[in-house]
């Protein structure tokens, strides 16, 4: 009976448990097999992605290097303007012992694949680089005209390479050429060893032929042909882990729980790694890699959370660095990056009460303040930041000064979309820039009104320029000795038949920001020269915007207009203000040199309203200095203003420049300014601005002996 009961126990209890245990063991083995397969697959994908990433990064780096070198003024001067083999050999052809990011460099002519200059470190020298690269050469050379650089992998007789071709251009002059710079980097064992070390991939090697039908990794060139084949060793960590688990589990069934526990631990560790990696990926996605500060995505997420939580009392300060572009251009991007990090660290220290300090990208930062006094805190921070940036930065002896324009806006309890509050802060920041920079400005709804008005003015101005309906009037300039008209200043006026009345300062400012100033300036010069053909004995002055000076075609376009109307360039005088010149003094001097070679004179307008020094006047060598009317109007009542006029005249004589007083409105002013030594007088005492027909009539009167003086 006991025997039967024992067998029953075995059959009813033990056998099911044993079978269940076997089932669990079988399921466990199956699960382990799946884990092994997935782990091996994950490892394979990880290695493949890392290798592709490394090669693509090398391709992008070579393209950036080629483009930066091709857009180098010295390169343009020594390869396009002249073919300087010595310069090529002493720069690009130098391969330091430590290695360079390229192994072959060549300068290609506009129509021949045979290089004008070529140097190689490891790639065998070939006079025909098209033969070296095959179809890839044509794919790179025949890229779109607006594409400055093209890169590709390529399979050559010497093995796979990375090739980059960039069009040589002058960055300061924005002048492109048909010559191209070719750089080639060999994908060799040393490069693969670097990838192995950097990305922890085992034993990467190249297959002997690029056309292998099967491989772990194939990359194609720009022509769509396989360029290189890579294989590598996978450690198969999944097989090793599961093999050990199976060996222990099959040795004795009693170890089943231990094996399962071990698997659980392993799985837990894998999950922990995934969680850690996910957290890191999220951190990287929400933080700026240069400064470590939260980025735009983090800010938008935080603002959205505030809105969803019903927190409607917050403000942001949108800061943009003034002068940062000049630092980058003068000292390079490495110093620019260091400056950005320094400013970011300073902001984090200054914004002690901020809820978040973000770098939006470039030289823009946003600081978030939350609470009932958020806007006041933003104002206080903006003031501290502006004062913080007053002191220049010293980086290894390089002294650089930047400022900040800060736009501030708050919700004031009103629910706003995240993009809307950023837009308002951005508008306020640009308002601060327009008001003189290095200051902060709080958003006001009128800014949007002004912006919409500017858009409407810009739209109408485009039609005016297209239809050439702009009005031009002329302010006579009188000889101080004879009081006879010797010149006129052309002044742009909004068409009288327009429904709106816009002042010159307003529509010229809109033209500058809307990208219309070049066409507007050319139209003004065109109309002024057309009228001046009838006045061969007087000079013509035309105002020029600072934005026009930045156009590399400004001088050519101006001379073309002047020549088209058969105006002697020596009769033409271009007037610029102090503030327009100090933005880019080197560019201004270069433009002045070209204009003077053509015979055109240069005048400094509104003198006395800025910060000119004698050195400043000597640097630019103005042909005429025009004293601003704000000084002229006070020469009778304020001895200090008269002293300024007298001092200006002394300096002008030393620099052989003529002096014209603007804004003359009284006869007593005429007498004082003549005695002081002014060579020219201009103002309502003589004439208000005249139409071209009125100028012609006044000149006719002068020929008949009539006085040109009179209050219009």
Order of alpha helices (4+ residues) and beta strands (2+ residues): alpha-alpha-alpha-alpha-beta-beta-alpha-alpha-beta-beta-beta-alpha-beta-beta-beta-alpha-alpha-alpha-beta-alpha-alpha-beta-beta-alpha-beta-beta-beta-alpha-beta-alpha-beta-beta-alpha-alpha-beta-alpha-alpha-beta-alpha-alpha-beta-alpha-beta-alpha-alpha-beta-alpha-beta-alpha
